[in-house]
Amino acid sequence: MLVIAFFPRAITNAICNSSMRFFFTLTIYLFCLNAIASDIDKETATALEYINQGYVQYGFEQLKRASATNSIAAQFYVAICYEYGIGVEKNQTEAFKMYRKAAERGLPDAMYHIASFYEKGIVVNQDATREREWLQRFQKKGGVFILPDLISIYNEGLKHTQNYAVNPNSPNHSVAQNSRTNNTPKQPIKNVTIVQSVPKPIDYSEQKPINKPTIESKMSDVDKEIPICKQNNETIFILIIANEDYRRVDNVPYAANDGKIFAEYCKKTLGVPEKNLHLLTNATLGDMKYNVSMMKQIAEAFEGEAQFIFYYAGHGLPAENQQDAFLLPVDGYGADGTGYSVNELYNELGALNAKSVVVLLDACFSGTKRDGGMVASARGVAIKAKQTAPKGNMVVLSAAQGDETAYPYKEQGHGLFTYYLLKKLNETKGNVTLGELADYIISGVKKTSIVENGKLQTPTVIPSATMDNTWRNMKLK
């Protein structure tokens, strides 16, 4: 009786007769699984029963409403609906997006699906490395699925095909006004490759075939024999954001490798303890803002004695109206609303109670990609973003100026700006002033870009107004 109270009176009779086994199973999940019990909420449970009784389109709409209230189970089920066309037209991009939301919140079922997308190259590039990463995360969660199987629930519901596109709560079961597809019932889903059962143990040593070469295969001279510093710089804190695998726009070649190798230089060459370094690969807007806010807390705790380095590799964009500059999170699709304002970033970093803040940006803000094309959400022509001035004890080294493009250095598997940054750290073992580092990067990038790309790329240095030329004698360690 406790479970029946969860559902609308209109379908109580059907519940009592044909689906008691479904309720018994769902009750077990609701009350016996500590990790997920609180996440199968009333709205999601109701939606599953709608689908089980054949009210498929209405059940999907109910799942979407529950998903909008941050139900992790509903987010996962909405992803399945999009992937297999349950109550809605198939949309693999939306499926991946919703799987990713649930996976990043710790749902093992979603992690396994994400791995499958990378294995098959659905929506994203086929990537054995990322597939293994998600499978490993799945195994760490126990290697089992913990949510009821929506495919079976849906197939059971199709026994009541007359209900497919009707609203069970409307008088005379009239067609739901918010139905998204026609009234023709779908066919049962068969031969689903990802099933709700305990999968076989995963052999991580097994290399799955890749149909095309990946950027991870490149090895640069700066990736080898990274100098090791014996000193331990406990008061230096570094945030590295490397955004390569974008969900809605084209990827940024080598950005993940840029972040990974720069992190190695920070630890080995600059002597920064690993606990003081945070590397974010493919960061969302929430990830970026949260980690920048953590820098403020660190600065307050160290009472002005800490030094900060902020590094970013990924897309940069201008806003079409204000022409401000934005960093683009992997879940973003444009500057306005889904981008991280550079002005906001500089305000946050400039307000830090810090000895110094160094910002390294391997991005351009003209709307162009690293390969010279246009970011899908940018204007069709490059425009010059309004220059944002740093604040506080901050100096910014940026990969390109004005309407230029920040190019990749394909031969070395890095962004051009990052390559020369790493090259100078390698040659000097990190014992270099910012002035020397900036001069080296500007000279190397300009020369290489005109030869390799036939176009100029001119890195820029922008110190805050209070620093004058004192920044030139600063060091990263």
Secondary structure, DSSP 8 states (H G I E B T S, - for coil): -TTGGGS-GGGHHHHHHH-HHHHHHHHHHHHH-TTTGGGS-HHHHHHHHHHHTT-HHHHHHHHHHHHHTT-HHHHHHHHHHHHHTSSS---HHHHHHHHHHHHHTT-HHHHHHHHHHHHHTSSS---HHHHHHHHHHHHHTTSS--S--HHHHHHHHGGGGGGTTB-TTSGGG-B-TT--S-S---------SS-SS------TT-----SS--GGG---GGGSS--------TTEEEEEEE----SSS---TTHHHHHHHHHHHHHHTS---GGGEEEEES--HHHHHHHHHHHHHHHHHHTT--EEEEEEES-EEE-TTT--EEE--TT--SSTTTSEEHHHHHHHHHTS--SEEEEEEE--SSSB-TTSSB-TTS-SS----------SSEEEEES--TT----EETTTTEEHHHHHHHHHHHHHTT--BHHHHHHHHHHHHHHHHHHHTSS----EEEE-TTTTTGGGG-B--
